[in-house]
Amino acid sequence: MTQIIPISDLLQTQTTTPDVEIFDPPMCCPTGMCGPIIDQTLLDLNEMVQVLQAQGVSVARYQMANHPNAFLNNAEVMKLVLEKQMEALPITVVHGKVIKTQAYPSLEEVSTYLNGAHS
């Protein structure tokens, strides 16, 4: 006898919100590091993401073209985008709270919010 497995059980779904969410401005690729000239800011951001992930922190990066639901499902992010349009980006969210807009945060800034120093 064969066992029937619902297709929904086969699809991976994200059930928890990442610790850190980065809502990026439009870029040529998911990391923005694909062109002939590497932007130092994006290189620093990529390094920060790798450090956080090595510490066990879940990090997600979203671009509106590729992840529109991530933007639409976050009321605070959508409010900022509607008010300031693309100038609001990037937006960084830690534990569901916007911590920085219009620039990427440093590792120290993110760590401060991850460790609960800001409420």
LINRA-V499058 format. One record per backbone hydrogen bond with DSSP energy under -0.5 kcal/mol. CO is the residue of the C=O (numbers start at 1). NH is the residue of the N-H. E is the energy in kcal/mol with one decimal. If there is no record, write none. Layout:
{{CO:NH:E} {CO:NH:E}}
This chain:
{{3:5:-0.6} {4:6:-0.5} {6:9:-1.5} {6:10:-0.6} {7:10:-1.1} {7:11:-1.2} {13:15:-0.8} {19:95:-2.9} {20:60:-2.4} {21:23:-0.5} {21:93:-3.1} {22:24:-0.9} {22:62:-3.1} {23:90:-0.7} {23:91:-1.9} {24:64:-0.5} {36:38:-0.5} {39:43:-2.1} {40:44:-2.7} {41:45:-2.1} {42:46:-2.5} {43:47:-2.1} {44:48:-2.4} {45:49:-2.6} {46:50:-2.1} {47:51:-2.3} {48:52:-2.7} {49:53:-2.6} {50:54:-2.1} {51:55:-1.2} {52:55:-0.5} {52:57:-2.5} {53:56:-1.6} {58:20:-2.4} {60:22:-2.9} {62:24:-2.9} {63:66:-0.6} {63:67:-3.3} {67:70:-0.9} {67:71:-1.1} {68:72:-2.7} {69:73:-2.6} {71:74:-1.3} {73:75:-0.7} {74:78:-2.6} {75:79:-2.3} {76:80:-2.0} {77:81:-2.5} {78:82:-2.8} {79:83:-2.2} {80:84:-3.0} {81:85:-1.9} {84:87:-1.4} {85:88:-1.8} {86:89:-1.2} {88:102:-2.1} {90:102:-1.2} {90:103:-0.7} {91:23:-3.2} {92:99:-3.0} {92:100:-1.3} {93:21:-3.0} {94:97:-1.9} {97:94:-2.8} {100:92:-2.9} {106:110:-2.2} {107:111:-2.8} {108:112:-2.1} {109:113:-1.6} {110:114:-2.6} {111:115:-2.3} {112:117:-2.3} {112:118:-0.5} {113:116:-1.1}}
